[in-house]
Amino acid sequence: MILHQISPYIRVAMDNIVEGPWTIQERVLFDYELLYIMEGKVICTIEDTEYEGERGDIFLFRPKQRHKIIKVDGSRFRQPHIHFDFFYNAESEKVKVSFRPLEEIGEEEQKWFRPDIVDQMPVPLPSHLRLKNPIMIEKMLMDIIYEYETKMPFFEFKVKGLFIQLWTQLLRENYWNLNPQLETNMHTLMHVKQYLMHNTNRKVHLDEISKMSGISKHYLIRLFQNAFGMSPIQYHNLMRMHAARHLIQFTTEPLSIIADKMGFPNIHAFSRFFKKVEGTPRHSTAEKARKFARRTSQPFL
């Protein structure tokens, strides 16, 4: 997944306040920019689409993407913004912020355009996002700007981490926008998740979870899958496996006792469950299990 490869580089981070007329004529960037509207209003044209931006909105400008920004008269405009690369490389520090249209970009500068990977994200971020939780995003942006401007020791590492948190929150905001039913049911889904985590010592059935949550079985499966990437039963099995592995690795109890504590009728059922959930057991876990098995004369197949 592309998210695992990200190592961001923050090129510019600043909080800009404009009192009078203000316009950025059509340009293209070599890098990415996130622009947050903290005060005021703007008309922003990206490629051929026009957006009205107001407080709580955030814009994403991608490399080589035509855009222009016009401040709406009569309003103070405050725009915390950052320029960044998703991947740091040897050229990152040489790249400048562009204020020119594409036709004025020289041949030598063409190599400065960063790769555009937004569409490879699990949930691609749109050019314009009206935030449901702008205060959180606002704080994250201002934290990045503070670290960048004060340049305390090791600030480079700090802004990388803060940016990843910011980008994660933006992806989540967009995911909730695209899946409003998840946000509506998230409290119930988290309650189901906690229920499954605290009942790892026995097998839990879908009928039981459905009754507890008040959501029909098929709809619950779909919601849980969309929210957490697996079904409720798959998640419960995973939690049972983690709990069992913990007991195997960090206690000296025989496997037969551990199997009983985890709600399995015998060690053979315990072994089959482990293989079904995990596939081939990890070497360290399997080796520890075999040592217990030899000591207790119980096969762990």
Secondary structure, DSSP 8 states (H G I E B T S, - for coil): -GGGG-B-EEEEEEEEEE-S--EEEEE-BSSEEEEE-SBS-EEEEETTEEEEE-TTEEEEE-BT--EEEEE-TTS-EEEEEEEEESB--TTTTT-----S-GGGS-TGGGGG-----GGGSSS---SEEE-SSHHHHHHHHHHHHHHHHH--TTHHHHHHHHHHHHHHHHHHHHHHHH-HHHHHHHHHHHHHHHHHHT-TTS---HHHHHHHHTS-HHHHHHHHHHHHSS-HHHHHHHHHHHHHHHHHHH----HHHHHHHTT-SSHHHHHHHHHHHHSS--HHHHHHHHHHHHHHT----
